[in-house]
Amino acid sequence: MSQQHREHYPNRLITTSSPYLLQHAYNPVDWHPWGEEALARAKREDKPILVSIGYSTCHWCHVMERESFEDDHVAALMNQHFINIKVDREERPDVDQLYMEAVQMISGSGGWPLNAFLTPDGRPFYGGTYFPPEPMGNRPSWTQVLQHLAGLFQNKREVVETQADRLIQAVRDHQTRHFKPLDPDAGNGPSLDRGFVEEVFRDLYSDRDVRYGGFGAAPKFPRTMSLEYLLAYASYTGNAESAEHVRFSLQQMIRGGIYDQIGGGMARYATDPAWLVPHFEKMLYDNALLVDLLSKWYQWQPDEEMRQAVRDTLAFIDRELTHPRGAFYSALDADSEGEEGKFYVWSHEEFVRIAGDHATLWCDYLNVSPGGNWEGVNILHRSTDDASFARSQGMDIQTFRARWATFREQLMATRSDRIRPGLDDKVILSWNALMIDASLTAYQAFGEEDDLIRANRALAFLLRELVDANGNLLRIYAGDRAYQDAFLDDHAFLIRARLHLLEIDFQPVALEDIQRHADQVIRAFYDQEAGAFRTSADQELQSALFDTYDSALPSGNAVMVQNMDQLGALTGRRDFVLIADRLRHQIAPSVLRFPGSFAQYAQSIMSTVFGHREIVIAGPDAPSFLRQASRLYLPGSVRLASTDGEGSVLLEDRLISGKTYLYLCQNQSCQLPVETVEELVAQL
C-alpha cells in the first residue's frame, strides 16, 4: 500500500501521543491502543487478542512493520481474526512485563518486537518475538502463525483455555517467588554478613571478561549496576582487583565503538565482546547510568579520560536529548535512511578527505582503514588514552587535545549534514529522574554549576508538568500533554533523585514533601503479603506484577529499599527501615543465586553489612565543607549540611554557635566531631 493511500486511512493510533504508536498509525492493521475499548471489544466479539509490543528505536520492530504490518494481505488476516493492540513498552512497562514473562516461559527467550496472543479476557496462550514474512530457519512465517492460532481458537478452544490458565498461573507464581517470608534467626535464610558480601563479589568477579572488560560474551551490555557493586566493594574493603575491573571496563567502553567518539554518549549495547559494533540506538537511561558511574569513579580516583567522557556525554544530552524547557527526551533511533548505524559510520575515503594532510594521524587515532571494520565502513574507536597516543606521535598532551578538538568539530559538522536518526521525543518520568541523579553526581564530582542547573531545570519540569489535577504523578509527557499514571520505577527514581538533591541543598520543606511522597507510594504500591512493592498501583492486568530484577535499569524495589534506608535516617522513622529490612532479607537468597540480576539489592545489603554512614555538617561554613566532602566517593552514606541545624533528626544538637563541625556516625555510634574534611576522611 502506498504511503499516500495509507495517509487517507489512519487507524486508531492516530489519536495517541506515543512516537512509537504514531509510527504505526497508517498501517492497514486495525490497531487499537491498549485500553478498555479494545479489551471490551475482544470480549464482545469473542475474539483472541494480539498484543504487539515495541518501542520507537527498536530496529526489528521497524523491520517487522515493513515486512508484515504494512502488507494489505497480512493486515486483512489480522483484522479478520484478532483484536490487534499496539503497545509502547516505555509507556506501559506493566503490560510489557506481563506478556514478556509469558513469552519467555513459552519460548525460553524474549525481546522486541514482542507478539503475544491472548484470550478475550487477557490471558496469554502463545507468543514470540520477530516472525519473518516467509518461513526462515526454524521460525514459521507470520501468516502461518496467524492462521494456525486463529484455527486453534475457533476449533480447539478448550486447548487454548487450558494453556492460558496454566500460563497465567505460572506467571503469577513466578512474580512472587523472590519474596518468600524468611526468618534469618530461624536459620531459613542467608545471614546478611561479610561472608554474604564476599560471595556476591566472587560470583560477579568470576563472570568478568578479563580481555575486554564488562561481563560475559556478546551481546555485551554495560551492566553498570554490577560494576557499581564492584566499585562500592573496593571502597569498603580496599580490594584493588575489584576497582581495577571497574576502571578497565569503563575504559574499554568509552574507547570502543559503543561510545560515540565524536558526539559523546553510549549506544544501548555492543553486538560483539570487544565493544566495537554497537546496536546504534542511544537511550537516555544508558547514558544516565554511564555518567553516574563515571562520575563516581572520578570521586574514587580522579581520571582525566573518565572526566572527559562525562563532559562529552552530558554535552550530547544537552545538544540532542533535551526538551526546550529542560526535561530529557527518551532515545535516538539506530536507523537513518532505513540503514542501521548509517549516521555514525565513515568510509575511509570520506574520513581521509576531511582529515587532509593529517589523515595518517587521525586514521591511527580512530582506527580507520580502507577496508573498514564493519560491513566495509568504519566504526570509530580508540586503542589507548590520549596522553599515551600523544606521546607516540611526539606531541605534548595540550597540543594533541587542541588539534583533536579542531578535527572533531570538522567531523561533527560533516556528520550534522547527514539525515539524522529518528528522535523519540517523549519524556519518561523514571528515565528523567535517572538523568537528574546522574547530573547531581557529576556536580558533586566536578563542581560544575551547569550540572546542578541541568538537574534543577529537569526536576522543576517533572514536578510541574507530570502531575494531574489531583496531584498524582504521571509517567509520560508527549504531544504537549502528560498522561499514564506513574509506575513504581517512576516514583522510586524520583524519590532517589530528590533525596540526592538534599545532599547538595538541604531544604526541610523538600524533605517533608519527599516523606509524604514515600508514604503515598507505600499506600498505593506496597503489598503487605509479599513484603514488596508492586509495579503498578492498580490491578487491571491478569496478574499482580513486581519490579524485581535489575535489567537495563535498576529494579524499582531495590531503589525503594535504598530510599527507605535514607528516609529512615533523615526522619528517624523506623517503619521505613523495617520495610527495607524485610525486603532485603526476602530477596537475599535470589541475590546469592543471581547477583548479576540483583546487583542493586546486593549493594544495599553491602551497605547494611558495613554500616550505613551518616555525615552531618552543621555550622556557618557548612556549604564550603559540603563541597569538599561531596568530592568523596562514599557509597551507602547520607550526607547532610545545614547552617541552622533545623529540619532533620540528624541535625539535633549538632549546631554549636559560631563553629562548624563535621560528624560521622555508623552502626548507631558516632565519632567525635571534627573541624576539617581531612579529619573526617581519617575517621572513614
C-alpha positions as CSV (number, residue, x, y, z in Angstrom):
1,M,0.0,0.0,0.0
2,S,1.4,3.4,-0.9
3,Q,2.3,6.0,1.7
4,Q,-0.1,8.4,0.1
5,H,-3.0,5.9,0.2
6,R,-2.3,5.0,3.8
7,E,-2.3,8.6,4.8
8,H,-6.0,8.7,3.9
9,Y,-6.9,5.9,6.3
10,P,-5.3,6.3,9.7
11,N,-6.1,3.7,12.3
12,R,-7.0,4.4,15.9
13,L,-3.4,5.1,16.8
14,I,-3.6,8.4,15.1
15,T,-5.1,9.9,18.3
16,T,-2.2,8.8,20.5
17,S,0.9,10.8,21.5
18,S,3.5,8.0,21.6
19,P,6.1,8.3,18.8
20,Y,6.1,4.5,18.5
21,L,2.3,4.2,18.2
22,L,2.2,7.0,15.7
23,Q,4.8,5.2,13.6
24,H,2.0,2.6,13.1
25,A,-0.9,5.0,12.7
26,Y,-1.1,4.4,8.9
27,N,-0.7,0.7,8.9
28,P,-3.6,-1.1,7.3
29,V,-3.8,-3.2,10.5
30,D,-6.8,-2.1,12.6
31,W,-4.6,-1.3,15.6
32,H,-6.0,-0.2,19.0
33,P,-4.0,1.4,21.7
34,W,-4.1,-0.6,25.0
35,G,-7.3,0.3,26.9
36,E,-10.8,-0.5,27.8
37,E,-12.2,0.0,24.3
38,A,-10.0,-2.8,22.8
39,L,-10.4,-5.2,25.7
40,A,-14.2,-4.7,25.8
41,R,-14.4,-5.3,22.0
42,A,-12.5,-8.6,22.3
43,K,-15.0,-9.8,24.9
44,R,-18.0,-8.6,23.0
45,E,-16.8,-10.2,19.7
46,D,-15.2,-13.2,21.5
47,K,-12.0,-12.8,19.5
48,P,-8.5,-13.5,20.6
49,I,-6.2,-10.5,21.2
50,L,-2.9,-9.9,19.5
51,V,-0.7,-7.6,21.7
52,S,2.3,-6.3,19.7
53,I,4.8,-4.5,21.9
54,G,7.9,-2.5,20.9
55,Y,9.4,0.9,21.1
56,S,10.3,3.7,18.7
57,T,14.0,2.9,18.4
58,C,13.7,-0.8,18.1
59,H,15.3,-2.0,14.8
60,W,13.5,-5.3,14.4
61,C,10.2,-3.6,15.3
62,H,10.7,-1.4,12.2
63,V,11.6,-4.5,10.1
64,M,8.5,-6.4,11.1
65,E,6.3,-3.4,10.4
66,R,7.7,-3.0,6.9
67,E,7.5,-6.7,6.1
68,S,4.1,-7.6,7.7
69,F,2.1,-4.8,9.3
70,E,2.2,-2.6,6.1
71,D,1.1,-5.5,3.9
72,D,-2.6,-5.4,2.9
73,H,-3.0,-9.2,2.8
74,V,-1.4,-9.7,6.2
75,A,-3.4,-6.9,7.7
76,A,-6.7,-8.3,6.4
77,L,-5.8,-11.6,8.1
78,M,-5.1,-9.9,11.4
79,N,-8.2,-7.7,11.2
80,Q,-10.5,-10.7,10.4
81,H,-9.4,-13.0,13.2
82,F,-7.9,-10.8,16.0
83,I,-8.3,-7.7,18.0
84,N,-5.0,-6.0,17.4
85,I,-3.4,-3.9,20.1
86,K,-0.1,-1.9,19.8
87,V,1.8,-1.1,23.0
88,D,4.7,1.2,23.5
89,R,6.7,-0.7,26.2
90,E,8.1,2.5,27.5
91,E,4.6,3.8,28.2
92,R,3.3,0.6,29.6
93,P,6.1,-1.4,31.3
94,D,3.5,-3.4,33.2
95,V,1.9,-4.7,30.0
96,D,5.3,-5.5,28.6
97,Q,6.4,-7.2,31.8
98,L,3.4,-9.5,32.0
99,Y,3.5,-10.7,28.4
100,M,7.3,-10.8,28.2
101,E,7.3,-13.2,31.1
102,A,4.7,-15.3,29.4
103,V,6.6,-15.4,26.1
104,Q,9.8,-16.3,27.9
105,M,8.0,-19.2,29.6
106,I,6.8,-20.4,26.2
107,S,10.0,-20.0,24.1
108,G,12.8,-19.6,26.6
109,S,13.7,-16.2,25.4
110,G,12.2,-12.8,24.8
111,G,12.9,-9.4,23.1
112,W,11.2,-6.9,20.9
113,P,9.1,-6.8,18.9
114,L,7.1,-8.9,21.4
115,N,3.9,-10.5,20.0
116,A,1.6,-12.1,22.5
117,F,-1.7,-13.8,21.7
118,L,-4.4,-13.6,24.5
119,T,-7.8,-14.9,25.3
120,P,-10.6,-12.3,25.1
121,D,-10.1,-11.6,28.8
122,G,-6.4,-11.0,28.5
123,R,-4.7,-14.4,29.5
124,P,-1.7,-15.2,27.2
125,F,-1.7,-18.6,25.4
126,Y,1.0,-18.1,22.8
127,G,3.7,-15.6,21.9
128,G,7.1,-14.9,20.3
129,T,9.2,-12.1,19.1
130,Y,10.1,-11.4,15.5
131,F,8.3,-13.5,12.9
132,P,9.5,-13.3,9.2
133,P,7.2,-12.8,6.2
134,E,8.3,-16.2,4.9
135,P,9.4,-19.3,6.9
136,M,13.1,-18.9,7.8
137,G,15.2,-21.4,9.7
138,N,13.1,-22.8,12.5
139,R,10.8,-19.8,12.5
140,P,7.4,-20.0,10.9
141,S,6.1,-17.1,8.9
142,W,3.9,-14.5,10.5
143,T,0.9,-15.6,8.3
144,Q,1.4,-19.2,9.3
145,V,1.3,-18.2,13.0
146,L,-1.8,-16.1,12.4
147,Q,-3.6,-18.9,10.5
148,H,-2.7,-21.6,13.0
149,L,-3.7,-19.6,16.1
150,A,-7.0,-18.4,14.5
151,G,-7.9,-22.0,13.7
152,L,-6.8,-23.2,17.1
153,F,-9.0,-20.6,18.8
154,Q,-12.0,-21.4,16.6
155,N,-11.8,-25.2,16.6
156,K,-10.0,-26.2,19.7
157,R,-11.0,-23.5,22.2
158,E,-10.5,-25.9,25.2
159,V,-6.8,-26.3,24.3
160,V,-6.4,-22.5,24.2
161,E,-8.2,-22.1,27.6
162,T,-6.2,-24.8,29.3
163,Q,-2.9,-23.3,28.0
164,A,-4.0,-19.8,29.1
165,D,-5.0,-21.0,32.6
166,R,-1.7,-22.8,33.1
167,L,0.4,-20.0,31.7
168,I,-1.2,-17.1,33.7
169,Q,-0.9,-19.2,36.9
170,A,2.8,-19.8,36.2
171,V,3.3,-16.1,35.7
172,R,1.5,-15.3,39.0
173,D,3.6,-17.8,40.9
174,H,6.8,-16.5,39.2
175,Q,6.1,-12.9,40.2
176,T,6.2,-13.6,43.9
177,R,8.8,-16.4,44.1
178,H,11.6,-14.0,45.2
179,F,9.6,-12.6,48.1
180,K,9.0,-15.6,50.3
181,P,8.9,-14.7,54.0
182,L,12.2,-15.6,55.7
183,D,13.4,-15.5,59.3
184,P,17.2,-15.4,59.4
185,D,17.2,-16.1,63.2
186,A,15.4,-19.4,62.5
187,G,18.1,-20.4,60.0
188,N,15.9,-20.5,56.9
189,G,17.7,-17.6,55.1
190,P,21.2,-16.5,54.5
191,S,22.8,-14.3,57.1
192,L,23.5,-10.7,55.8
193,D,27.1,-10.6,56.9
194,R,30.6,-10.1,55.5
195,G,30.5,-13.7,54.1
196,F,27.4,-12.8,52.0
197,V,29.1,-9.7,50.6
198,E,32.2,-11.7,49.7
199,E,30.2,-14.5,48.0
200,V,28.4,-11.9,45.8
201,F,31.7,-10.3,44.9
202,R,33.3,-13.7,44.0
203,D,30.4,-14.6,41.8
204,L,30.4,-11.2,39.9
205,Y,34.1,-11.1,39.7
206,S,34.3,-14.6,38.3
207,D,31.9,-13.6,35.5
208,R,34.2,-10.7,34.4
209,D,35.6,-10.5,30.9
210,V,39.3,-10.2,31.5
211,R,40.1,-9.5,27.9
212,Y,37.6,-6.7,27.0
213,G,36.1,-5.7,30.4
214,G,32.5,-5.9,31.5
215,F,30.8,-9.3,31.9
216,G,30.0,-12.2,29.8
217,A,30.0,-12.6,26.0
218,A,28.1,-10.9,23.2
219,P,25.7,-9.3,23.0
220,K,27.5,-7.1,25.5
221,F,25.5,-4.8,27.8
222,P,27.2,-2.2,30.1
223,R,25.8,-3.8,33.3
224,T,26.6,-0.6,35.3
225,M,24.8,-1.9,38.4
226,S,27.2,-4.8,38.6
227,L,30.2,-2.6,38.0
228,E,29.0,-0.2,40.7
229,Y,28.8,-3.1,43.2
230,L,32.5,-3.8,42.5
231,L,33.4,-0.2,42.9
232,A,31.5,0.0,46.2
233,Y,33.1,-3.2,47.3
234,A,36.5,-1.7,46.6
235,S,35.6,1.3,48.6
236,Y,34.5,-0.7,51.6
237,T,37.3,-3.3,51.6
238,G,40.2,-1.7,49.7
239,N,40.2,-4.6,47.2
240,A,42.3,-3.3,44.3
241,E,41.3,-6.1,41.9
242,S,37.7,-5.1,42.2
243,A,38.4,-1.5,41.5
244,E,40.7,-2.4,38.6
245,H,38.0,-4.3,36.8
246,V,35.7,-1.3,37.0
247,R,38.4,1.0,35.7
248,F,39.3,-1.4,32.9
249,S,35.6,-1.9,31.9
250,L,34.8,1.8,31.8
251,Q,38.0,2.5,29.8
252,Q,37.2,-0.2,27.2
253,M,33.6,1.0,26.8
254,I,34.5,4.7,26.3
255,R,37.3,3.8,23.9
256,G,35.1,1.4,21.9
257,G,32.6,1.8,19.1
258,I,29.7,1.5,21.6
259,Y,30.7,5.0,22.7
260,D,30.3,7.8,20.2
261,Q,33.9,9.1,19.8
262,I,32.7,12.3,18.0
263,G,29.5,13.3,19.7
264,G,29.6,11.6,23.1
265,G,27.1,9.2,24.5
266,M,26.8,5.5,24.5
267,A,24.7,3.1,22.5
268,R,22.5,0.5,24.1
269,Y,24.8,-2.5,23.7
270,A,27.5,-4.0,21.6
271,T,26.9,-6.9,19.3
272,D,30.5,-8.2,19.9
273,P,32.5,-8.9,23.0
274,A,35.1,-6.1,22.3
275,W,32.6,-3.2,22.5
276,L,33.3,-2.4,18.8
277,V,30.0,-2.8,17.0
278,P,27.1,-1.2,18.7
279,H,23.4,-1.6,18.3
280,F,23.4,2.1,17.4
281,E,20.3,3.3,19.3
282,K,21.1,5.7,22.1
283,M,18.8,5.5,25.2
284,L,18.6,8.2,27.8
285,Y,18.8,5.7,30.7
286,D,22.0,4.1,29.5
287,N,23.7,7.5,29.3
288,A,22.4,8.5,32.7
289,L,23.8,5.3,34.3
290,L,27.1,5.8,32.4
291,V,27.5,9.4,33.6
292,D,26.7,8.4,37.1
293,L,29.2,5.6,37.3
294,L,32.0,7.5,35.5
295,S,31.5,10.4,38.0
296,K,31.6,8.0,40.9
297,W,34.8,6.6,39.6
298,Y,36.2,10.1,39.4
299,Q,35.3,10.7,43.0
300,W,37.1,7.4,43.9
301,Q,40.1,8.1,41.8
302,P,40.4,11.2,39.5
303,D,41.0,10.3,35.9
304,E,41.0,12.8,33.0
305,E,39.7,10.2,30.5
306,M,36.7,9.5,32.6
307,R,36.1,13.2,33.2
308,Q,36.1,13.9,29.5
309,A,33.7,11.1,28.8
310,V,31.3,12.6,31.4
311,R,31.6,16.1,29.9
312,D,31.1,14.8,26.3
313,T,28.1,12.6,27.2
314,L,26.4,15.4,29.1
315,A,27.1,17.7,26.1
316,F,25.4,15.1,23.9
317,I,22.4,15.1,26.3
318,D,22.2,18.9,26.3
319,R,22.5,19.0,22.5
320,E,20.3,16.1,21.3
321,L,18.1,14.8,24.1
322,T,17.0,17.9,26.0
323,H,13.5,19.5,25.8
324,P,13.5,23.3,25.4
325,R,12.1,23.5,28.9
326,G,14.7,21.3,30.5
327,A,13.4,17.8,30.6
328,F,15.0,14.9,28.6
329,Y,13.9,13.0,25.6
330,S,13.9,9.2,25.5
331,A,16.1,8.0,22.7
332,L,17.7,8.2,19.3
333,D,16.9,5.5,16.7
334,A,19.6,3.2,15.4
335,D,18.5,3.7,11.9
336,S,18.6,6.5,9.4
337,E,17.6,6.3,5.7
338,G,16.5,2.7,6.6
339,E,20.0,1.6,7.5
340,E,21.3,0.8,11.0
341,G,24.2,3.0,12.0
342,K,24.4,5.0,8.8
343,F,24.6,8.3,10.6
344,Y,27.6,7.2,12.7
345,V,29.9,5.3,10.4
346,W,32.6,6.5,8.0
347,S,34.0,5.4,4.7
348,H,37.8,5.6,4.5
349,E,37.6,8.0,1.6
350,E,35.3,10.5,3.3
351,F,37.3,10.4,6.5
352,V,40.6,10.9,4.7
353,R,39.2,13.8,2.7
354,I,38.2,15.6,5.9
355,A,41.4,14.9,7.6
356,G,43.5,16.1,4.7
357,D,47.2,16.4,5.4
358,H,46.7,14.8,8.9
359,A,44.9,11.7,7.6
360,T,47.6,9.3,8.9
361,L,47.4,10.8,12.4
362,W,43.6,10.6,12.7
363,C,43.3,7.2,11.0
364,D,45.7,5.8,13.6
365,Y,43.9,7.6,16.4
366,L,40.4,6.4,15.4
367,N,41.4,3.1,13.8
368,V,40.1,4.0,10.3
369,S,41.2,1.7,7.4
370,P,40.4,1.3,3.7
371,G,38.6,-2.0,4.3
372,G,36.7,-0.8,7.3
373,N,35.9,-2.7,10.4
374,W,32.2,-3.3,9.9
375,E,30.4,-4.0,6.6
376,G,33.1,-2.1,4.6
377,V,32.8,1.1,6.7
378,N,34.5,2.3,9.8
379,I,33.1,2.5,13.4
380,L,35.4,5.0,15.1
381,H,37.1,3.7,18.2
382,R,40.4,4.3,20.1
383,S,43.0,1.9,21.2
384,T,44.6,3.9,24.0
385,D,44.2,7.1,26.1
386,D,45.0,10.5,24.7
387,A,48.2,11.0,26.7
388,S,49.7,7.8,25.5
389,F,48.7,8.4,21.9
390,A,50.1,11.9,22.0
391,R,53.5,10.6,23.3
392,S,53.5,8.0,20.5
393,Q,53.2,10.9,18.0
394,G,55.9,13.1,19.7
395,M,53.3,15.6,20.8
396,D,52.6,17.0,24.3
397,I,49.0,16.4,25.5
398,Q,47.9,20.1,25.2
399,T,48.9,20.3,21.6
400,F,47.2,17.0,20.8
401,R,44.0,18.0,22.5
402,A,43.9,21.3,20.7
403,R,44.3,19.5,17.3
404,W,41.7,16.9,18.2
405,A,39.2,19.5,19.2
406,T,39.6,21.2,15.8
407,F,39.3,17.9,13.8
408,R,36.4,16.7,15.9
409,E,34.5,19.9,15.1
410,Q,35.1,19.2,11.4
411,L,33.8,15.6,11.8
412,M,30.8,16.9,13.7
413,A,30.0,19.5,11.1
414,T,30.1,16.8,8.3
415,R,28.0,14.4,10.3
416,S,25.5,17.0,11.1
417,D,24.7,17.4,7.4
418,R,23.6,13.7,7.2
419,I,20.0,12.6,7.6
420,R,19.6,12.2,11.4
421,P,18.2,9.1,13.2
422,G,14.7,9.4,14.4
423,L,14.1,11.0,17.8
424,D,11.7,9.6,20.4
425,D,10.8,12.9,22.0
426,K,8.5,11.6,24.8
427,V,9.6,12.5,28.3
428,I,9.6,9.5,30.7
429,L,9.5,10.3,34.4
430,S,11.7,7.5,35.6
431,W,14.4,8.0,32.9
432,N,14.4,11.7,33.6
433,A,14.9,11.0,37.3
434,L,17.9,8.9,36.4
435,M,19.5,11.7,34.4
436,I,18.8,14.2,37.2
437,D,20.5,11.8,39.6
438,A,23.5,11.4,37.3
439,S,23.8,15.2,36.8
440,L,23.9,15.6,40.6
441,T,26.7,13.0,40.9
442,A,28.6,14.9,38.1
443,Y,28.1,18.1,40.0
444,Q,29.5,16.6,43.2
445,A,32.4,15.1,41.4
446,F,33.4,18.1,39.2
447,G,31.8,21.1,40.8
448,E,30.5,22.5,37.5
449,E,27.4,24.6,38.0
450,D,25.9,23.6,34.7
451,D,25.3,20.1,36.0
452,L,23.3,21.4,39.0
453,I,21.3,23.8,36.8
454,R,20.5,20.9,34.4
455,A,19.2,18.8,37.3
456,N,17.1,21.5,38.8
457,R,15.5,22.5,35.5
458,A,14.5,19.0,34.7
459,L,13.2,18.4,38.2
460,A,11.1,21.5,38.0
461,F,9.6,20.3,34.7
462,L,8.7,17.0,36.2
463,L,7.1,18.4,39.3
464,R,5.2,21.0,37.2
465,E,4.2,19.1,34.1
466,L,3.9,15.4,35.1
467,V,1.2,15.9,37.7
468,D,-2.5,15.7,37.2
469,A,-5.3,17.9,38.6
470,N,-5.4,15.7,41.7
471,G,-1.7,15.9,42.4
472,N,-0.9,12.4,41.1
473,L,2.3,11.7,39.2
474,L,2.1,10.8,35.6
475,R,4.7,8.8,33.7
476,I,4.7,10.3,30.1
477,Y,4.8,13.7,28.6
478,A,4.4,13.7,24.8
479,G,2.5,15.7,22.3
480,D,2.3,18.6,24.7
481,R,0.3,16.6,27.3
482,A,1.0,14.4,30.2
483,Y,-0.7,11.0,30.6
484,Q,-0.4,7.5,32.1
485,D,-0.3,7.0,35.9
486,A,3.2,6.7,37.1
487,F,4.6,3.2,37.9
488,L,6.9,2.1,40.8
489,D,10.1,2.9,39.0
490,D,8.9,6.5,38.3
491,H,8.2,7.1,41.9
492,A,11.3,5.3,43.2
493,F,13.7,7.0,40.9
494,L,12.2,10.4,41.5
495,I,12.4,10.0,45.3
496,R,16.0,8.9,45.0
497,A,16.8,11.9,42.8
498,R,15.2,14.3,45.2
499,L,17.0,12.7,48.2
500,H,20.2,13.2,46.2
501,L,19.5,16.9,45.8
502,L,19.0,17.2,49.6
503,E,22.7,16.2,49.9
504,I,23.6,19.2,47.9
505,D,20.9,21.7,49.0
506,F,19.1,20.6,52.2
507,Q,15.7,22.1,52.4
508,P,13.4,20.9,55.3
509,V,10.3,21.6,53.3
510,A,11.6,19.4,50.5
511,L,12.3,16.5,53.0
512,E,8.7,16.8,54.3
513,D,7.4,16.6,50.7
514,I,9.6,13.6,49.9
515,Q,8.4,11.9,53.1
516,R,4.8,12.4,52.1
517,H,5.5,11.0,48.6
518,A,7.1,7.9,50.1
519,D,4.0,7.4,52.3
520,Q,1.8,7.6,49.2
521,V,3.9,5.0,47.5
522,I,3.7,2.7,50.4
523,R,-0.1,3.0,50.5
524,A,-0.6,2.6,46.7
525,F,2.1,0.1,45.8
526,Y,3.3,-1.9,48.9
527,D,1.9,-5.4,49.1
528,Q,1.9,-6.5,52.7
529,E,1.6,-10.2,51.9
530,A,4.6,-10.2,49.5
531,G,6.6,-7.6,51.5
532,A,7.5,-5.8,48.3
533,F,6.3,-3.0,46.0
534,R,4.1,-3.8,43.0
535,T,4.9,-2.4,39.6
536,S,1.5,-0.8,39.3
537,A,-0.8,0.8,41.8
538,D,-3.9,-0.7,40.0
539,Q,-4.9,-4.3,39.3
540,E,-6.2,-4.1,35.8
541,L,-4.0,-6.9,34.5
542,Q,-4.4,-10.7,35.0
543,S,-1.5,-10.8,37.5
544,A,0.0,-8.6,40.1
545,L,3.4,-7.6,39.0
546,F,6.6,-6.8,40.9
547,D,9.5,-4.8,39.6
548,T,12.1,-7.3,40.9
549,Y,15.2,-7.6,38.7
550,D,17.8,-5.2,37.6
551,S,17.5,-5.1,33.8
552,A,18.9,-2.2,31.8
553,L,17.5,-0.1,34.6
554,P,17.8,-0.7,38.3
555,S,14.9,-2.6,40.0
556,G,12.2,-0.3,41.4
557,N,12.0,-2.4,44.5
558,A,15.8,-2.2,45.0
559,V,15.8,1.6,44.7
560,M,12.9,1.8,47.2
561,V,15.0,-0.2,49.7
562,Q,17.7,2.4,49.4
563,N,15.1,5.2,49.6
564,M,13.6,3.7,52.8
565,D,17.0,3.5,54.4
566,Q,17.9,7.1,53.6
567,L,14.5,8.4,54.7
568,G,14.7,6.4,57.9
569,A,18.0,8.0,58.7
570,L,16.8,11.6,57.8
571,T,13.4,11.3,59.6
572,G,14.1,8.8,62.4
573,R,11.1,6.7,61.2
574,R,11.5,3.0,62.0
575,D,8.7,1.9,59.7
576,F,10.7,2.9,56.6
577,V,13.7,0.9,57.8
578,L,11.6,-2.1,58.7
579,I,10.2,-2.2,55.1
580,A,13.7,-2.1,53.7
581,D,14.9,-4.8,56.1
582,R,12.1,-7.2,55.3
583,L,12.6,-6.8,51.6
584,R,16.4,-7.2,51.9
585,H,16.1,-10.4,53.8
586,Q,13.5,-11.9,51.5
587,I,15.4,-11.1,48.4
588,A,18.8,-12.3,49.8
589,P,18.6,-15.9,48.5
590,S,18.0,-14.6,45.0
591,V,20.8,-12.2,45.3
592,L,23.2,-15.0,46.1
593,R,21.9,-17.2,43.2
594,F,21.8,-14.4,40.5
595,P,23.9,-11.5,41.7
596,G,24.1,-10.0,38.2
597,S,20.4,-9.6,38.1
598,F,20.1,-8.3,41.7
599,A,23.2,-6.0,42.0
600,Q,21.3,-3.0,43.2
601,Y,19.9,-5.0,46.1
602,A,23.4,-6.5,46.7
603,Q,24.8,-3.0,47.1
604,S,22.1,-2.2,49.6
605,I,22.9,-5.4,51.6
606,M,26.6,-4.5,51.5
607,S,25.9,-1.0,52.9
608,T,23.9,-2.7,55.7
609,V,26.7,-5.1,56.5
610,F,29.4,-2.5,56.7
611,G,27.1,0.0,58.3
612,H,25.2,3.0,56.8
613,R,27.3,6.1,57.2
614,E,25.7,9.4,58.2
615,I,27.8,12.5,57.5
616,V,26.4,15.7,59.1
617,I,28.0,19.1,58.7
618,A,26.5,21.9,60.8
619,G,27.5,25.5,61.2
620,P,28.1,28.7,59.3
621,D,30.7,27.2,56.9
622,A,28.7,24.0,56.2
623,P,28.3,24.8,52.4
624,S,32.0,25.2,51.9
625,F,32.8,21.9,53.8
626,L,30.0,20.1,51.9
627,R,31.5,21.0,48.5
628,Q,34.8,19.3,49.7
629,A,33.0,16.3,51.2
630,S,30.9,15.9,48.1
631,R,34.0,15.1,46.1
632,L,34.4,11.8,48.1
633,Y,33.0,8.5,46.9
634,L,31.1,7.3,49.9
635,P,28.6,4.5,49.0
636,G,25.8,3.8,51.4
637,S,26.1,7.2,53.0
638,V,23.7,10.0,53.9
639,R,25.2,13.5,53.6
640,L,23.5,16.5,55.2
641,A,24.7,20.0,55.6
642,S,22.9,22.9,57.4
643,T,23.8,26.3,58.7
644,D,20.8,26.5,61.1
645,G,20.6,22.9,62.4
646,E,16.9,22.5,61.6
647,G,14.8,20.0,59.6
648,S,16.1,16.5,60.3
649,V,16.7,14.3,63.4
650,L,20.3,14.0,62.2
651,L,20.8,17.7,63.0
652,E,19.6,17.6,66.5
653,D,22.1,19.0,69.0
654,R,24.7,19.4,66.2
655,L,24.8,23.2,65.9
656,I,27.3,24.9,68.2
657,S,27.2,28.7,67.9
658,G,29.9,30.2,65.7
659,K,31.6,26.9,64.9
660,T,31.3,24.4,62.0
661,Y,31.7,20.7,62.9
662,L,31.6,17.5,60.8
663,Y,30.1,14.4,62.4
664,L,30.5,10.8,61.2
665,C,28.1,8.2,62.6
666,Q,28.0,4.5,61.6
667,N,26.4,1.4,63.2
668,Q,24.4,3.5,65.6
669,S,27.6,5.1,67.1
670,C,29.3,8.4,66.3
671,Q,32.9,9.6,66.1
672,L,34.0,12.7,67.9
673,P,33.1,15.9,65.8
674,V,36.0,17.3,63.7
675,E,36.6,20.6,62.1
676,T,38.1,19.7,58.7
677,V,37.3,17.3,55.8
678,E,40.7,15.8,56.2
679,E,39.9,14.8,59.7
680,L,36.6,13.3,58.5
681,V,38.4,11.3,55.9
682,A,40.8,10.0,58.5
683,Q,37.8,8.7,60.5
684,L,36.4,7.0,57.4
